[in-house]
Amino acid sequence: MTSRLWLLALLVPSAAGAQATGGGRIDVEAAPRPEAVVLRTDAVFAIDGRLDEPAWQEAPPLSGFVQSRPDTGAPASERTVVRFAYDDRALYIGAICYDSEPDLLVVPSLKQDFSSGSSDVFGFTLDTYHDRRNGFMFLVNPQGALKDVQIFDDSRSEDQAWEGPVRVRTTVGDEGWTVEMEIPFSTLRFDRTDGEQVWGLNILRRIRRKAEDAFWAPLERRDQIHKMSKAGTLRGLRGIEPGLNLRIKPYVLADNSQGSLVDPGERGSAGDFGADLKFSVTPGLALDLTYRTDFAQVEVDQEQFNLTRFPLFFPEKRDFFVENSGTFAFGDQSERSYRTGVSLRDFTLFHSRRIGLTDSGAPIPIVGGGRLTGRAGGFELGVLNLQTESVEGVPGENFTVLRARRTLFGRSDFGAIFINRAATGSVVEGYPGFNRAYGFDANLRALGSLLLAPYLAVTDSPDETGNEVAARMWVGWRDELWDASALYRHIGDAFNPTVGFVRRRDIRQGYATVGLHPRPDIPGIQEVNPYLELDHVTDLESVLVTRRRSAGFGVTFQDGGSLGLKYDDRFERLVEPFLISGVTIPVGAYDFREGSVSYSASPGRVLTGRVILTGGGFFDGTRRTVGAELLWKPSYHLSIDVSASYNDISLPGGDVTANIYGVRTDYGFSTKLFLSAFVQYNAAVDQVVANVRFNFLHSPLSDLFLVYTERRDTALGEMLERVLTAKLSKSIGF
């Protein structure tokens, strides 16, 4: 193996020497974007991670990686040499990741979609439409685990549920580690052309023990590899076709359900079947059809304790909905590297958990439906239609979502969305016959660092009267030193997107923040971040209901760890009382202050974790909160994650102690065989929830799942729910 690495090293031109330790720094923002040429070949690659085929010696090498962190603009501390080749069927990638201390490689996991931030990584992104906004990302760790992601809107959102048939193998040797990869063109989407394909490209080398990220197309530390507007270019692809790209994935399922929370008619053993179909209607548009959709393999929700008078947001975990979710995103999206004051946990016009689930999280059978996503005529398009069954107390319903966005001037866009929820068959009392939502949004980029993101949304429902409008204007500036933004947001009292999520209604919100990101010449410190925030919320009658004035200070250490300090001066006006674990907080105006300190250890350590301490006033009482997580990764086979949340609240109406504990264990036998267990105890309701999953990837995109879920009331000794499920799926490509 060593001799092969040295053979390829001799073929690298002198430009590779720029990666050696030392050398001058460059201005990564002003640096030209590099270009690469891919080799056309008829060679057959074994895909064994060895790079010993003669064709690899003919492919032009890419090198000269530049750090984004910890030492922005400096040459990478270790050499990386990458080559691209292709034939009529696939794109091939070979990389040598030289390492002076290969025994210190950090590999936390073998599972697919591993935590890439805590691992050594070789990765790349492909912007196959060369629109400088969207793309596909592939990350590989030294033991061959793969994370594949679809990227949208120039790094604003990502779809981690996306999976494409690929082959990848790695080997580790005395000089470092190598990657060999095959990506069939049918896995990707791109426009047919008789001429040359020109794609956007960037390449990442992460050396975790050094907290180092280095890129082929240089990036600032605030940017990620999927910032496609700053990518380089891959040239030389000719005469390739995306193929038919038809894939059918049937499944069969058997389960047994017991427990007092299970409907009597659903108890006992049952079986089911269904299928998903994926087809490329055009090179730019993909159609997904589903019949009798089932999500029995999805992990249970994480327990949460609500300390507010507003509803909790639970993220979507079902693969069918997570895939291509960025296409349908609309609302208070966060911006990478900007402090925005809001997120999709505050407002999203389309939240797919409202389809096929009750408000309590119980499943509602989905009969079937389809989704069309992609690009056509210069637009990014998304169409979704699903039909659910009628169950006791809930009517059958049809859900339709239409989304379109158009790129402006390369980096800006504007878009529109329409959502319709309609009862089918007999309308059940308490359920409106329909609910509709309309929205328009834009993302306008100017002067390099200035971003404006307005939206306007309206809902229409027969049971709502009042203001049904939501609107926002957000403007932000982010450069190497300054971070500033301002927001105005209006949410009407009758604004009710029943296929979305709204944390607060009847508000007008103003938010502003300013912060600095200096990089002091202090050993062990990458960056410090002092900042100020002001959040001011009134009702629609201009009466102040919430005010938060904050001062914070953050430190990012050289090893990737971080420390945060924050002080909040808060005001809350309650117009109606609300309960926290049975204790009433009465109507009134409340001024109180609290402080917090948090520390996150470097994710590259074998033993890492995070702790946050919060204390101070809480309405007319006091609160002490401790949140802690400890993650132990003794090998790439095993990880154990222990978490705890402790809340001690003293109020005039009584004291509240609310604790949640969790233990998650993952064991990877290989990159195809996994066992995981997740146990949670919610002391506030005296319940234990256990979820154990066995997953065998028996062929590409094909799974065998064995899943056991139990919910038990420990105070009563009662088993509330117990479900044992076996699910087998097989992906068949054409």
N, C-alpha and C positions, 0 to 999 in steps of 0.2 A: 504493500500500500504506500509506504514512504517513497519508494522509487517512482511510483506513478505521480505523486504530488510534485516531486522535484522535476519530473519530465515536463509537466504542464507549466511549472514555474519558469523554466527556461524559455518558454514560448511567450511569456508576458512581456510586452514592450516596456521601455524605461518609464513610461507614465505610471506603471504600478508602483514604482519607487516613491511616488508622492504619498503613499500610505504609510511609509515608515515613520516611526516615532520621531518627533521633531518637525522641522520645516516651518514655513510661515503660515499664518492664518489667512483666510480669505474672508471677504464680505459675502456671506451666503445669500443675502438679498440681492446683491448686484451681480453675483456670479452668473455667467451664461448657462442656459439649460443644455445639458449634454445630449448627444445623439448616439444611437447604437445601430448596428446593422446585423440582421439575423442571417444565418447561413442556410441556403437551400441544399438539402442532402437527400440521397436515397439510402443512406445507411440505416441499419437496424440497431436500435439502442436496447440494451438488455434491461435497463431501469433497475440496476442493482446497487446504485450508490457508489460506483467505483470509477466512472469516467475514463475507462480504458479503451473505448472505441476510437479508432483513428479519426473519425469525424470531429470529435471534440477538439483535436489539435488544429483542425482547419477553421473552426469557428472563431471570429474575432473576439478577443477577451475584453471585458469591461473591468475597470479598476478605478483607482483614485478616489476612494470614498472619503467623505468629509464629515466630521463630527457635528451633530446638532447639540448633543449634550454628552459629557458635562462641559467640554471646552469648545464652544461654538466656533466653527470656522477652522479648527485645527485638523490636520490629517488624522485619519483613523489610526488607532494604536496598533491594530493588527490588519494584515492584508486580507482582502477578499477579491477573488477572481471569478467572474461570471461569464458564461457563454450561452448564446441562444442559437438554436437550429430548428428547422422545420421541414416537413414533407407535406404531401397532399392531405394528410389526415390529422396531424397534431403538431403542437409546438413543444419543443424540448428545452429544458433548462438544466444546465450543469453549473455547479458552484463549488469552489474550494474556499472554505472559511479557515484560513490559517490561524493557529492559536499557539502561543508560546507556552501555555500551561493547559493543555487539553484535559488534564485530570481535574481541573477546576471548573469545567463547564457546568452550568446550572440548568438542570432539566427537571422541572417539578412534576410533570405529568405525561402520560401516554395518551390521554383521551383526546378525541376530536374536539376542536374549538377550545383548546387549552388556554389557560391564562397567559397570554403572550407577554404581558408586562413583567412577569416574574421569571422569565426564561431566557436563555440564549436563543436567538432567532436568526434565521435567514428568511427574508420575505421580499415580495415584489407586488406592485400593482400594475394593472393593464387597463388603460383607458381605450377600449376597443372602438369607440366612435370618434375618438380624438376631439371630444367636445369640451375638454378641460374641466369636467364637472363630475362624471360618473365613471365607475370602473369596477374591476374585480380584484380582490386582494387575496394573496396566498402566503401564509406564514408557516414555517416548518421549524421544529426544534431538533437538536442533534440526535434524538432517538426516533425520529420519523413521524412524530405526531403532526397532524395538519390542522390548521385553522383557515377556513375559506369563508370569505365575507364579500357581500355585494355592497358597493359604496354609492351614495347618492349625494348630489348637490354640493360638490366640492368639500367633502368632509363633514357636512352638517349632520348626516344620519347614515346609519349602516344597518345591514340586514345580516345578522350572524346566523340565521337559520338557513341561509342559502347554501346549497351543496351542489357541487358539480362532479361528475365522474372524472377522477384524475388518478395517476399512479405516482407515488413518490417513495424513494428509498434513501437512506442515509448510512454513512459509515463514519466511525471515529477512529483516528489513527494518531501516530506520534506527532504529526505536524498540524493537526487540527481535525476538522470534520468536513465531509463532502455531502452534497445534495444532488440527486439526479431525479428529474421530474418530467412527466409527460402529461400534457393537457390537450385532449382531443378538441379540435375546433368546434365540434358539436356541443361542447360544454359552454362555449362562449357565445356572445351575440355580437354581430358586427354587420356592417353593410356590405353587400356584394359589390364588387367593382372589377372592371376588366384591367385596371391599372394596379398601381402599388397601394397596399394597405399601409397607412401611417397611424400608429397607435401611440398614446401616451404611456410612459414607463417611468417608474422609480423603483429603486432597490434599497433594502434595509439590511444592515448587519447590526444586531444587538448583542453586546457582550455584557451579560447581566452582572457579573462580579465587579465590573468596573463602572456599572451604571452608565454604560456608553451606548448611544445610538449614533450610527454613521450611515450616511445616505450617498447614493451615486449622484443624484440630482440634489445639491445641497439645500438644506432646510434650516430655518430658525427653530429654536427649541420649543416654541409654542405650537409648531405645526407637526402634523402626523404624516405618515407615508401616503395616506389617501388624500392629501391635499393636491388634487390633480391639476389645479391651475399652475402649480409650480413644478410639475413633473418634467422629465426629459422626454425624448422621442425615440421610438423603435421603428426602423425602416427596413424595407427589403422583402416584405411579405407580398407574394404575388400568386395568383391562380388558386386561391384557397376558397373553400365553400364551408358555410356553417353546417351543412348537412340537413337531413330531415328533422333530427332532434325531436323524435317522438319517444316518449318514455311512459310506460304504464306500470303502476305500482299497486297491485291488489294486496289485501290483507285478510286474515282470518283471526278471530278473537274468541276466547272463552274466558268467562269470569264467574266468580261466586261472591255474592254480597250478603252481608248480615249486619245487624245492629239496629238500635232504636231510631236512629236518624234516617235509615233507609226506608223508603216507602214500602209497605207490605207487599205490594204487587211486584216490586223489583227485587225482593229477597230470593236467595237461592242461586242456582246455576243457570247460566244463559250463554248463548253463542251469537256471533254476528260476523258479518263480512262487509267489505266495501272496497273501493278502489279510488286511486288518484291517477289522473292522466295529465301529462305535460307535453305540449306541442308548440313548436315555433311556427306560428302562422306566417310570419315573414322573418327575415333575419333580425328585425328589430322588435318584434312583438311576440310574446310568449303567452300561450293559453294554458291555464290550469283548470281542470275539471275535477270535482270530487263527488263521490256518491257514498252516502251513509258514513260521513266523516266521524272518526273516533279519535279521542285524545287520551286513551287510558294510560299511555306511557309517560304522560307529562308529570313532572315533579309537583308536589303539593306546594301551595303558597306558603311563604314565610309568615309566621305569626307576627302581628303588630299590636301595639297598645296605643290607643288614640288619646292624646293629651289636649286635643283641640275640640272645638264645636263644629268642625267641618268633616266631610267624609274622607276616608282613607283611599289612596290610590294603590291598586294592585296591578303590577305589570303583566303584560301578555306573555305567556310561555308556550302557547300552542304553535307548533311549527308552521302549520298552514297559514296562520295569521301573521306570524313574525316575518315570514319570507315576503320580501318586497314591501314591507311595511313602510319604508321610507317614501315610497311613491305616494302613499295616502296621507302622509303626515301633514297636519294643519293645526296651528294653534301657537301656544307659547313655547316654541322650540328654543332650546338653549343654543348658544353659539360657542364653539370651541375657543378657548382662550379669552372669552369675554365673560364678565360678571354681569348677568342679565337681570337678576332679581326674580325671575319666574322660570318655569319649565313646563313641560307637558304634563307634569303632575298637578299643575294648577288649572290648565285648560287645554284640552285637545278635542277638536270637533268630531274626530272619528277615533273611538276607542273600541277595538274589536272584542274586548271582553264582554261587551253588551250583546254580542251575538252568541247564542248557544250556551249561555250561563245565566243563572238568576243572580240577583243582587247579593245573595249569600254564597255564591260560587257553585251551586248545584248545577249539574249539566242538564241542558235541554237538547234533545236529539236534533242533529242537523241532517235533513234529508239529503241535501246535495246543493251544488251550485258551481260557480266558476269565477275565474279571475283572469283578466287580460291586462298585461303590463308590458311596457317597453316604450319604444320611440317610433314615431311616424310623422312625416311631414314637418319636421323641426320641433315637434311637441313631445314631451314626456307624458305618457298616458297611463291611466289606471282605471279599470272597470271591474267592479265586484258585484256579484249577485248570489245570495244564499237564501235557502228556504229552511225554516225550522218546523218541527212537528208541534202539534198541539198536545200539551200535557195538562194535568189537573191544575186549574187556576190560571193557566197561561195559554193564550191562543197561539195557533200557528201563525208565523210571521214571515214576511219577505223583506230582505234587506238589500238595498241597492246603493252603491257608491260610484260616482263618476268623478274622476280627477284629471286635470290637464295642467301642464306647465310649459311655458315657452321661454327659452333662453334669450337674453338680451345682451348684446355687446360682449359676449363671451363669458362674463362672470356674474351677470345679474339675471333675474327671472321674474316673471309674474305668472299667476295661476288662478284657477277657479276649482271649486269642488261643489258637488251636489250629493246629498245623502237623503234617502227615503226609507222609512220604516213603516210597513203597512201590515195590519192584521189580515189574514186570509181565512175564509170561512166565517164562522160565527164569532162575533166580537164578544169577548169576556168582559163582564162588568169590572170596572176599575182600570181597564186598559183602553187608551184612546185608539180610534180606528187608524190613525196615521201620525207620523211626526216627520217633518222635513227640515233640512238645514241647507243653507246656501252660504258659500264663502268665497272671498277674493283675497289673495295675498301677494306679496312681492318681497324680493330680496334684492336690494340695490346696492352695489358695491362701487365705490368711487375713491379716488386719491390713494388707492392701495390699501389703506388701513381703515377707511370709513365705511360703515355698513348701516343701511336703513332697512327695517323689516316691519312694514305695516300689514294689518289685516282688517277685514270687515266681514262679519258673519251674522246671519239672521236665521231664526228658527220659526217654524209655523206648526202649531199644534192646536187641535180644536178645544182642548181643555185649559189653554193658557190665555190670560189677558194681562196686558201691561207691556213693558219694554222688552222686546225680544231680540235685542241687538247686542253684539259684542264687537268691540273695535280696539285696535291698538296701533300706536306708533312707537317704535323703538329705534334708537340711534346709538351706535357704539363706535368707539375709536380704540384701536389696539396696535401699538407698535412695539419696538424693542423695549421701551421704557415705560410708556404710559398705557393705562387701562382705564377708560372712562365710558360711561353709558348713561342714557336717560330714557325713561319709559313713561308713557301715558296709556292707561288701559281703562276701558269702560265695559262692564258686564251688566246687562239689564236684569231687572228683578224677575222677569218672565222668560229670560233666555234659557231654553231647556232642550239641548240636543240629546235626545234619549239614546243615541248611538255614540255619544261622546262622554266626556267627563268634565265637570265644572266644579272646582273646589269652593268658590265663593260667587254668589250673585249679588245684585243690587249694590255695586261698588263703582267708584271712580278711584283709580290708583295712580299715584305719581311716585316714581322711583328714580334715584340718581346715585351714582357711585363714581369715585375717582381713586385710582391706586397707582403705585409705582412698582416696577420690577427691576431694581438695580442689581448688578452682579458684583458684589464687593470682593476685593482681593483678600479674602479671609480663608485660611486653610479649612477644608472640610465643608464649605458652604458654596452651593451653586448660585442661589438667588434668594433675595428677601422680597417681601411683598407687604408693605404697609398700605392700608386702604380705609376709606370712609364710605358709609352707606346711609341713605335716608329713604325710608319707605313711608308713604303717607296715603291712607285709604279713608275715603268718605263714602257715605251712602249717596243715593241719587238726589237727596235733598241737601247735599253738601255738609252733612253733619259728620264730624270726625268719628270714625269707629276703630281705626287701628293706626298707630304710629310706632315706627321703630327707627331709632338712631343708633348706628353701630360704628365701632372702631375696631379694626382687626390688624393683626400682624402675622405673616406667615414666613416660614423659613424652609427652603428646600436644601437638603444636605447633599454632599457629593455622592453618597452611596445610594441616593434615591429615596431616603426617608424624608419625613417632613414634620414640622411642628407648627401648630396654629393656636393663636390666642385671639379671643374675641370678647367684647363688652357690648351689651345691648341695653338701651334705655327704651322701655316699652310703655305704650298706653293701649288699653283695650276698653271699648264700651260695649256692654252686653245689653241688648234690648229685650232679651228673653233669657231665662236661666238655662243652664245645661249641666248634664251629669258627667262626672268622671268616676267610674267604678262605684256608682251608688251615692256619691257625695255631690250635693248641689252647690254650684257656684251661682249666686243670685244676680239679678239685674243690677247694673251699676257701672260706674266709671272707675277704672283701675290704672294706677301708675305703679310700675315696678321695674326693677333692674336685675340683670343676671349676667354672669360671666362664664366663659368656657375655655378649656384648654384641651387640645387634642395632639396626639403623637402617633404617627404611622412609621413603623420600622421599614427598612429596606425590604422590598418584596423578594429580593434575590437571596435572602438568607434561608437556611434550613429551618430555623425557628423565627417566625416573623409575626406581626400582629398590629393591632391598632387599639387605642384607648381614648375615650373622650369623657371628660368630667365637666358637668354643668351644675351650677348652683346659684341661688339667689331668690328673688321674689317670684311669686306665681299667683297672679290675681291678688286676693286678699290673704294669701298665705305664703309658704315657702316651698321650694322644690330642690331636691338633690338627685342628680341622675348620673349613673355610671354606665357607660357602654364599653364593652371590651370584646375583642376577638383575638384568638391565638391560633395561628396556623403552623402546623408542624409537617414538614415534608422530608422525612428521612431518606426517601429515594424517589425515583420517578415512577415507581409502582404505587406508592402509598402516600396519601395525605390525610391529615386529621385536622378538622377545623372546629374549634370550640368557641361559642359566643355566649354572651350574657348581657342582659339589659336590666338595670336596677333603677327603680323610680321610688323615691320616698317623698311624699307630698303631704304637707301639713296645711289644713284649711280649717276655718272656724266651724264648718259643718262636719268635720271629721278628718281622719287621716287616711291616706291611700298608700298602699304599698303594692306596686305592680312590677313583677319580675318575669322575664322570659329568658329561657335557657335553650341552647341548641347545640347539637353535636352532629357534624357531617363527616363521613368517612368515604373516601374514594380509593378503590384499588383497581389498577390497570394491569391485567395479566399480560396484555400486549396492546398494540394499537387497534385491535379488533374485538377485544373481550374485556368487559368492565363490570365491576360490582360497586354499587354506592348505597349508602344508608344515611338517612337524615331523620333525627329524632329531636322534637321540640317539646318543651314543657312551658305552658302558659299558666303562671301561678294566679293570675287575675281571675281565670275561669276554671282553674283546677283541671286542666285538660292536657293530655299527652298525645302528640301526633307523631306517628312513625311512618316512614316511607322507605322501602327497600326496593332497589331496581337492579336487575341483571340484564345486561345488554350485550348481544353478540352480533357483530357486523359480519354476517355469513357470506356476503358478496357486496359489491359496490352499491351504496344507497339502499341496502336491504338489511333488515333487522329482525332479531328475535328478542322480544322483551318478556321478562317475568317480573311482575310488579306486585308488591304487597303494601297495602295502606291500612293503617288502623288509627282511629281516634277514640280515646278512652277518657271518661270522667273519673279522675282519681279520688275525688271526694265521695262519690257515690259508689265507686267500684263498678261502674256500668260501662259496658262496651257500646259506644255510640255508633261506630261504623267500622266495618272490616271488609276489605275488598282484595281478592286475589285474582290477578289477571295474567293471561298469557296471550301475547300478540305476535304474529308472524307476518312479515311483509317481504315482498320480492319485487325488486325493480327490474323491469325488462326494457331494454333499449332497442330502438330500430334505426 
